[in-house]
Amino acid sequence: MKINEIIKTKRIEKGLTQEQVANSLGVSTPAVNKWEKAVSYPDITLLPALARLLDTDLNTLLCFKEELCDQEIGEFVNELANFARKHTLDECFTLAQKKLQEYPNSDKLKLNITITLDGLGMFTNEKKTVAHINQIQAYYHDLKNSKDTQITQYATTRIIYYEMEQAHYEKAEQLLKELPDELQFDRQQIHATIEKQKGNLDEACKLMEQKLLRITNDLHACFSFLMNIAWQQGRINDCDMLADKFQTIAKILDLWEYTSRVLPFELAVKKKDIDTSIDYLRNITPWQIQSSVLYQHIPNKTGTTQMGQKTSKQILDDLANPEYEEYAFIQQDERFQDIIKQYKEKGIDRFLED
């Protein structure tokens, strides 16, 4: 929280009125009101007395704490993601940098911000520049030295992927050796068991549902990887089999329709199969995650819906982009042009609903 928010929160917690605070400090009531609205700030000579009055310390009053709670980090990440919908990537990076300057020692905050910045290009029409990519990599390199082992491992993994994208394979292999062969224990499994033993059954379910979603993401990545190699090797029948099997798995696990059909769609694009590709696009629907018994305890249903909308928007934007030559076969089709027209006229929300 900022100093104005801290003053107001602490004052209310102490049961004090603005007038009482003003009288105690020898200032006017309107002055205190301006502090709480961030119109002006207390004189530096008043800060010790103000901290004592509010039963806090100067570090807290001046926001000099090193760490944020998970809720505060989550709120800022959501703020940053929503900010990106109406602002440029440069403005997003500036907003993120300001937050990191407030909490320079919070590795958890830096990690969540970096992951968000890393993924922004997927959901905006603007592509990350070299400067953006360099900044993201710099953040990951900083986090690689974190005292938190999990943060270090995640940052190292992302650096490996960046090195591979630049064909720095020897560096990537050296970094890979720094990672443990396997985790000695599943922290989330243990956490879920603890919550279950404590009687927090909803929390235990949420943790395991989140783990299940991560497992499905891993499965998707594995099948996609194998299918693309099979295509490169000319094993078309294997491609069909892999796409069909993952589609079956996705349906059994109540995943989003997009997820269940994405591999068949990718395969249809490779085959330049217009009819199957068009059928896929006509069947993109919102993911009602809360309707599944497998994921009913996962919070932030609105955020999940927004993510689905952004993903759907990105799919349609990419397909309509003339710079992507692999989609040229479908861009001239009248059915495809009609779908894009409806999407642009209605917006992604109404397009998915209809």
Buried (B, 14 or more C-beta within 10 A) or exposed (E): BEBBEBBBBBBEEEEBEBEBBBBBBEBEBEBBBBBBEEEEEBEEEBBEEBBEBBEBEEEBBEEEBEEBEEEBBBEBBBEBBEBBEEBEBEEBBEBBEEBBEBBEEBBBBBBBBBBBBBBBBEBBEBEBEEEBBEBBBEBBBBBBEBEEEEBBBBBBBBBBEBBBEEEBEEBBEEBEEEEEEEEEEEEEEEBBBEBBEEEBEEBBBBBBBBBBBEEBEEBBEEBBEBBBEBBEEEBEEBBBBBBEBBBEBBEEBBBBBBBBBBBBBBBBBBBEBBEBBBBBBEEBBBBBBEEBEBBBBBEEBEBBBBBBBBBBBBBBBEBBEEEEEEBEBBBEBEBBEEBBEEBEEEEBBEBBEE
